Amino acid sequence: MGCSNERTVEGNKIKNSGYPVCRLTIPLTTEVDALAPLNNDKLVLGAKNELQLFEGENKSIISISKEHKGRINCLIRLSNGQIASGGQDNTIKIWDIEKKQSVYTFTGHTSIIWEIREIEGNKIISGADDNKSKIWDLKTKKCEDFCKCNRHISGIAILKNNKIIIASGQNLFLYDLKTKQQESVLDVKAWALKELSNGDVAVGLGNGLLYIISVTDELLIKIKFPRGHNKTINSIIELDNQKIVTASDENDLILWDPKEPESMYILKGHTDIVTGLCFISGTKFASTSRDKTLKIWE
C-alpha cells in the first residue's frame, strides 16, 4: 500500500533533491506517539502505554508489553541493541525486544519525560517536565543529576566534543558534558533538537520555523529558514543526503535543504497531526499520526 498525490512544492524546488515518496501505509489500531528503528526492517512503536514491534517483512504489528503506566513519549535504540523508553509515568525502561521484556526500570524524575539520549560510557541522559536532566548508568543502575532549568526540558543534542545542548522553555543551554558547567545561553524558544553530521545542530522552534545552530564555545545562529510549519516542530531527523525532515503539530512533514534555505518541500499524506518521526537508513524514514497510520517514506 502506498500513498498517491502526496508531493507538493512550497516556493522554489530543492535542486536535485530526489523528493521522498510514501512507499507504504500501515493502518494502526491506536495512535503512536514515539517510534525507533530496531533495524532496517523493524520498528519499535510506543502506542499510548503499549510497546509494539512492526515487522516490515510481513507488515505485521505485535504487542511487546504494557508495562508503562502512561503514554510513551520517547524511544531510542541503544548501541547494544536494546531499546530505551520514557513517558508520562515518569520512568525510563530498558527493553530486550527479542525476549519481549523490560530488563530494568529507572525511577527518579517526578514528572513527564520528554527526551532520552545515549551518551558515552553506557549511559543515557533524560529531560523532563520537572525541569531536570538526569544521567543514568546502564551498568551500575545509578542516577545523577545533570542540571536543573527554570522550565521543562524538551530536547537534548549530544555533540562530539563533550558538549551538550538542552532546550528548555525560551532558551538553549550549552553545557560541558563532563564538568556539567554551563558555557553559553541562546534566547530561542525551541522544542526539538537534532545534531547534524557536519557538527551543527538543527533546532525546531515553537513557531514552526527551523534554525541551524553552529557550536564552538558559544551557540550561534547559522541559518534561519524563512518559512516552515505553522505550529511547534516536535521531531527532527537528518537523512544520509544531509536533507532534514521535520514533523510538527499539524498534518504535513517538511523536507529542508540547508544549502537552499529559501526552499522547502512539503510531504503530504497524513490526514491528522503527525505524532512520530524516525530515521531508518539512507533516505528511508517513518512517520505516525493521529490518523492511526504508519507511513514508510523513501
Secondary structure, DSSP 8 states (H G I E B T S, - for coil): ----S-EEEESS--TT-----EEEEEE-SS---EEEESSSSEEEEEETTEEEEEETTTTEEEEEE---SS-EEEEEE-TTS-EEEEETTS-EEEEETTTTEEEEEE---SS-EEEEEEETTTEEEEEETTSEEEEEETTT--EEEEEE-SS-EEEEEE-TTSEEEEEETTEEEEEETTT--EEEEE---EEEEEE-TTS-EEEEETTS-EEEEEESSSEEEEEE-S---SS-EEEEEE-TTS-EEEEESSS-EEEE-TT-TT-EEEE---SS-EEEEEEEETTEEEEEETTSEEEEE-
